[in-house]
């Protein structure tokens, strides 16, 4: 028996409807369920006899094998209670960017936000920045805490949100043990699910970090969890739910967006820094594509790192018309630049990043495709040219709230100064030199 695998099933379904679009009509939506089984959705029932539809359904099942549609291969809009849930879904994507008459609606249990159109698509006020790494251990959280400190040194009010819910750590850099707020992000998500995310909860999720006590600005922090850790795992297991309230249906990403807006309204910050979960996780998907944030993508120059980023970028490329990934949303960061042979490392990093971008996101721009962008290898102010952060052993056991002046201040600027300047330029439009 010829087994049809997951990857082959969608290709076969596309070929199948292409040959029968004259009979079925257009547009057509391929609906792939949580198990990967594919059905055909059409707004209006085609003018075919019952046995003709049955024959098409049987042929589709034979083509797709275990990923076929079962006993009911068709979804007709006129028979559905809410046809807009399929035909007007924001998760619809063309099977390729040049074809609008054949669409895919992929039902996912997790990971859907990676391929959804960004919301909001316009720059937020205050500006938001997400710091993300496809792999852990690249100094992302350290860079975020030091950037927050640097911004407070420049008399800015900074809001830090720890969305690394499954491996929270930045709060420990910004607060001495036992001093963080009573509640955190997981508390808000649990309380919001039962409509109890009130102003009192918000107020008790926020606290100023002592790292800015002697600085002209402030660093406000929302931790992943509050001071009482006994029920953290119980809350975390309930944090990712989608919620319904009346006519409103909120995805996990939409809930994080409401959370971010609520704490922004309470603090009125100049800038919001978001520490994202590493890897291809729903938190990272929301933080990068759904919060209107500029995303700094941290990487070490290793084959494993670039291979992991390629998985993500290939997905973006295949859905580029809907995701809106652009020059205005992402920037690579060359993390862990060694203390010796820096120039060689940075050049190799740039070459690797350029190869990735060229194969995936860099394409020749056309007037009708304003989501595309392209650059040369040696261009400077471009996404693939990673902002360098110098590795130093001193930051392995570093506690920012115990900062020793002036030696450590100079060390911070030496290792992270380029990142501070370039990140500020990208986020605020300031000069980078």
N, C-alpha and C positions, 0 to 999 in steps of 0.2 A: 504494500500500500504506500502511495506517495504522500508523505506527511507534509502539510503546509505549515510552515513556521510563521511566527508573528510578523516578522519583517516582510515576508513574501505576501502575506494576506492582503495588506493594504494596496500593494502594487497590483495584485490580481483584481481587487475590487475596482480600482481606477480604470484598468483596461476593460473590465466588464461593462461598466456604465458608459464608458466612451463609445463602445460599439452599439449601445442600446439607447443613447440619449434621444435619438429620433422618435423612438417608441414611448419613452418615459417622460420626455419634456425636460426643460431646464428652468431654473437652476436645480441642481441635485445636491443634497447633503448626505455624505457618508457619516453615519453615527456609529462610533466605536465605543462599546461599553467597557465597564471596569475589567472584564475578562479578555478584552480584545476582540469580541465578536462584532461583526459589522452588519448594519442594516442600512437600507436606502430610504431617505426621507425626501418627499416631494410635496410641495404646497397643495397641489391639486391632483386628484386621482386621474391618471391618464385614461384616454378613451380606448380601453382595451377590454376584451371579454375576460371573464373570471378565469377561464382556463389558460388564457394568454399570460396573465399575471402569475398564475401558479407555475407555469412553465419557466418564466424568468426567475422566480424565487428558487425553484428546484435547481436551475442551472447555477445560480449564485452559490447555493449551499455546496454544490459539487466542486466549484472552483475554490472555495475558501476552507473546506474541510472543517476542522474543529473550531475555526474562527468564523464560521458561517453564521447566519442569522437565526437558526432554529426554525420554529414553525411559523413565525410571523416576520417575513423579510422586509416588509414595507411599513413606513410611517407616513400617513397622508395628513397634511395640515388640517383638512376639513373634518377629520375624525378626532382630532386632539382637543382636549379641554383648553390647553394653553399652547397653541402652535408657536407663539413668540419665544418660548423656552428653547426651541430648536432653531427656528428660522431667523430669529433676531438675537440670538445669543451673542454675547461679547466674546465668547470663546471660539467662534467660527473663524477658520482660516482657510484660504484657498490651498488646494493641494500643491500648487506652486504659485509664485507671485504674479505670473502673467495670465493666469486663468481664474476668472471670477464666477464661472458658471458651475464649477465643481468644487464644493467646499467640504471641509472635514470638521466634525464636532467630536473631540476626543474627551470622553468621560474619564477623568482621572481621580483616584482617591487622594493622591498627593502629587505635588509638582506642577500643577496647572498654571500657577502664576508665572513660571519661567516663560511661558509662551503667550501670555495675555498682553494686550496692548497696555502700555504704561498709563497709570492713573494716579495723580493728575499728570498731564503731559506738559504743563507749563511750569516754569520755575516757581518754587514755593516762596513764601515770605513768612518767617525768616528762611534763608537757604538751609537745606538739609544736605548732609554728606554721609554716605554709607561707606564703611571700611570693611572690605570683604577679602577673604583668601580662599581659593579653591582647596588648598591644603592648610592644615593648622601648623603652628610652630614657626610662623614667619614674622612674628613681632607686630602683628596687626593691632592688638589691644594696647601694647606699649606705645605704639605710634599715636593711637587715638588719645590716650591719656596725656601724653606729652604735648600733642597739638592743642588739646583743651587748655592745658597750663600756659602754653605760649600765647594763645588767644586772650586768656585772662590777663596775661602780662601786658597785652596791648589794650587793656581796658574794655574788653568785650564781655558780654554776658553769654555764657556757653551753657547749653543743655546737652547732657550726655544720656543716651538711652541704651541700656544693655539688653540687646536682643539675642545674645548668645545664650539662650535659655538652657540648653543642654550641657553647656560647659562654661558657666558664668565665671568671670575672672577679673574683669576690669574694675568692678566695685572694690575688690581687695587692693587695687593699685591706688584708688582715689579715697579710700576710707580706712582708718585704723580698725582693727578687729572690734566688733561690737558696737559700731557707731553708725551703721547705715540706717536708712529709713525703715519704718515699721512694715511697709508693704512694697511690692514691686510689680513688674510686668505680669507675672503669672497670676498674681492676686487680681489685677484689673481684668484679665481675660476670663477668670472664673466668675468674678462678680458681675461682669458685663453680660455673661450668658444668662443670668437670672435677673437682669435689669437693675443691678445694684452698684454700678460703677459711678458713684455720686461724687460731688465735689469734696466731701470729707475724705474719701478714699484717695483721690488725686492729691490732696494736700499732704497726706501721710505717706505718699510714694516718693516725695521730693525732699531732698536735703542738699544744702551747700557742702561741697567738699572742702576740707581744710587745706587742700593744696593751693587754694587761692586766697588764703587768709591774709597774706602780706602783699597781695597784688591788687591793682586798681579794679580789675574785673572780677567776675564770679564764675564758678563752675557748679552748676546744679546737676544732680544725678538722679536718674530713675534706675534702680538696680533691677536685675532679673527677678530676684525674690527679696522678701523682707527679712527682718532680723530673726524671726522664728522660722527655723529651717525644718522643723519636725514633719511638716506636711507638704514640703516642697514637691516631692515626687508625685504625690496625689494630685496636687494642683497642675503640675506639668502634664500629666496624662489627660487632663481635661482642657488644656489650653488651646488646642488647635481646631476646635469645633467651629463649623459655620453656624450662624445663629439666624433665627427668624423672629421678627417683632412686628406684628401686624402685616402690612404689605411689604416690609423691608426684609430683604434676604442679604445678609452680610457674609461674604467670604472671610477667611482668616486674614487675608491682606487688607480687606476693607476695615476690619476691626482694628488692625494695627494702625491704619491711617487715622481712624477716629481717636485711638489712644494717643497718638503723637500730637494730633491737633488739640486734644484736651489738655495735655501737659504744657504745650506751647502757650495756650491761652492763659494758663495759671502763672507762668513764669515770664512771658514776653521776652524770649531770648533774642540775641543777635544772630545766633547760629545754632543748629542742632547737629550733633555728631552721633551717629548710630553705629554701634558695634554689632556686626552681623555674625550669625552662625557660619562657620566654615562649611565648605562642601555644597553639594547639590541638594540643599534642604529647602523646605517650604519657607522657613524664616528668611533665608538668603534670597529666595525668589521674590518675596514681598519687599524686602529691604532694598533690593537693587532695581526692580522694575515697577513697583507699585506705590512707592511713597514719594515720588517726585524728587528723589535725591540724586545728587551727583555721586557716582560710584568710583571709589578708588580700589582697583583690583590688585591685591598684593600677590607677589610671586617670587619664589627663588628660582634661579636658572637651572632647573633640573628637568630631565626627560619626563618624569612622573607628573610634575606640575603642568608642563605644557600639554601633555596628553590629556589631563583632566580638563584643562581650559578648552581644549579642542572639542571635547564632547559638548560643552556648553555653547561655544561659539557656532558649532555646526547646527545646533538646534536653533539658535538665533538666526543664522543665515537662511535656514529652510523656511522660517516664518518671518523674514525681515520686513515684509510689508505690514505686518501687524504689530510687531514688537516696538518698532520705532527706535531701536538702538542707534545712537548717533554720536558724533564728535562731542556733542554737548552733554553727554551723560556718563562717559566712562574715561578712565585714565589708568594705565598700568603703573605700578610702583615696584621698583627693583629693590626688593628687601634683601637683607643679609649680605650687603656688599662687603667683601672682606677688607681688612685693614691694609692688605698688600695686594698688588696687581689689580687695583680698583678699575683702572681704565679698561683693561682687558675684559674683566667681568661685565662691566656696564655695556661694552660693545657686543659681547656675546649675548647678553640679555636682550639688547635691542634687536639683534639679528633674529633671535628665536621668536621674539614677540612679533616682529615684522612678518616673518614667515606665517605665523598663525593668523594675523589680521589679513594678510594678502590672500590667503586661501579661503577665508571665511567672510569677513565683514568689509574688507576693502574691495570695492568694485568700481568700474568706470561709471561715474555719475551721469545720469540722463535727466533731461528736463522734467520728465514725468515721474521720476523716482527720487524725490528729495530726501528720502531716508538713507540714501547711499553716500559714501564718502571714500576718498582715496588719498594716499600720501606716498611720498618717496621714503626710502630707507633712512636717509640722513636728515629729514625734516625734524625740527626741534619741538615745536609746540603741537604735538600730535599724540594720539592715544597710545601708540606702541612704544614711544620713547620713554621708558620707565623713569620715574622720579627716583633718584638713588637715596637709600637710607643705609648708612654705614653701620655694620655690625661692630659692637664693642662688648667685651665680657662684663663690663660694669653694669650692664642693663639686665643681666640674668637674675640678679637678686636685688633689683632696684625697687625702692619704695618712694614714690613721689612725694608723699606727705612728710617724709624725713629728709627732704632735699637739703644737701649741704652746699651753701653758697661760699665762694663763687665758683669753686672748681667744677662742680657737677653742672652748673649752668653753662659754663663754657663747653663742657663735654657734650651736653645735649645739643647745643647749637652747632657744634662741629659735626655731629652725626646726623642730626635731623633738620638742620637749618635749610637745606635745599628743599626738603619736603614741605616745611612750613611755608616757605616763600611761594613755591609753585602751587601748593594746595590753596593758599589764600588767593592767589591770582585767579585760579579757576573758579573758586567759589564766590569771590567778591568782585572780580574784575580789577584787582589791584596789580600794580607792576610787580613782576617776579624778581626784580633785581634792585 
